[in-house]
Amino acid sequence: MNLFVEAIIAGLVILIVGSIVGFVLSKLTVSDLPPVCKDWNKNFIMEISLFLTGVFAYLITRSLGVSKGMTKKASKPVEVYMKGVKKMFS
């Protein structure tokens, strides 16, 4: 897969996970913010920053070689799982 496609996917994963975590934390905590703070996220600043964090974190770890070892170890269970899925549907 292309490096930039992988980076986009990593950014989307961070965006989704970060949004879920932010939503859960907002429901668990009570804050008394002034009305001006309610308009803060109208430009989707949090979502954009989470997405770019995922993209740049992925590119940095790939360039440093950190993710190569992690992906080899992580891909083995995925391969085993996919073989099981293929058996189920064949």
C-alpha positions in Angstrom: 0.0 0.0 0.0 1.2 3.5 -0.7 2.8 5.3 2.2 0.5 8.3 2.0 -2.6 6.1 1.8 -1.4 4.3 4.9 -0.8 7.7 6.6 -4.3 8.8 5.6 -5.7 5.6 7.1 -3.7 6.1 10.3 -5.0 9.7 10.5 -8.6 8.5 10.1 -8.1 5.9 12.9 -6.7 8.5 15.2 -9.5 10.8 14.3 -12.2 8.2 15.1 -10.7 6.9 18.3 -9.9 10.5 19.5 -13.4 11.6 18.7 -14.9 8.7 20.6 -12.6 9.3 23.6 -13.5 13.0 23.6 -17.2 12.3 23.4 -17.0 9.8 26.3 -15.0 12.2 28.4 -17.4 15.1 27.7 -20.2 12.9 29.0 -18.3 11.8 32.1 -17.2 15.3 33.2 -19.2 18.4 33.9 -17.7 21.7 32.9 -19.3 25.1 33.3 -17.9 26.9 30.2 -19.0 30.3 29.0 -21.2 30.5 25.9 -18.2 31.7 23.7 -16.6 28.3 24.2 -19.5 26.5 22.5 -18.5 28.1 19.2 -14.9 27.0 19.5 -15.2 23.8 17.5 -17.4 25.1 14.7 -14.4 24.9 12.4 -13.6 21.3 13.4 -10.3 22.2 15.0 -10.2 19.1 17.2 -10.9 16.8 14.3 -8.4 18.4 12.0 -5.7 18.3 14.7 -6.4 14.6 15.5 -6.3 13.7 11.8 -3.0 15.5 11.2 -1.6 14.0 14.4 -2.3 10.5 13.1 -0.8 11.3 9.7 2.4 12.9 11.0 2.8 10.3 13.8 2.6 7.5 11.2 5.0 9.2 8.8 7.5 9.9 11.6 7.4 6.3 13.0 7.7 4.9 9.4 10.7 7.2 8.6 12.4 6.1 11.9 11.7 2.5 11.3 9.6 2.1 14.4 6.5 0.9 12.8 8.2 -1.8 10.6 8.7 -4.1 13.6 5.2 -3.4 15.0 3.5 -4.1 11.7 5.3 -7.4 11.2 4.3 -8.5 14.6 0.7 -7.2 14.3 0.1 -8.6 10.8 0.6 -12.2 11.9 -2.6 -12.4 13.9 -4.5 -10.6 11.1 -3.3 -13.2 8.6 -4.4 -16.0 10.9 -7.8 -14.3 11.4 -8.3 -13.7 7.6 -7.5 -17.4 6.9 -10.3 -18.3 9.4 -12.7 -15.9 7.8 -11.9 -17.2 4.3 -12.6 -20.8 5.6 -15.9 -19.7 7.0 -17.1 -18.3 3.7 -15.7 -21.0 1.4 
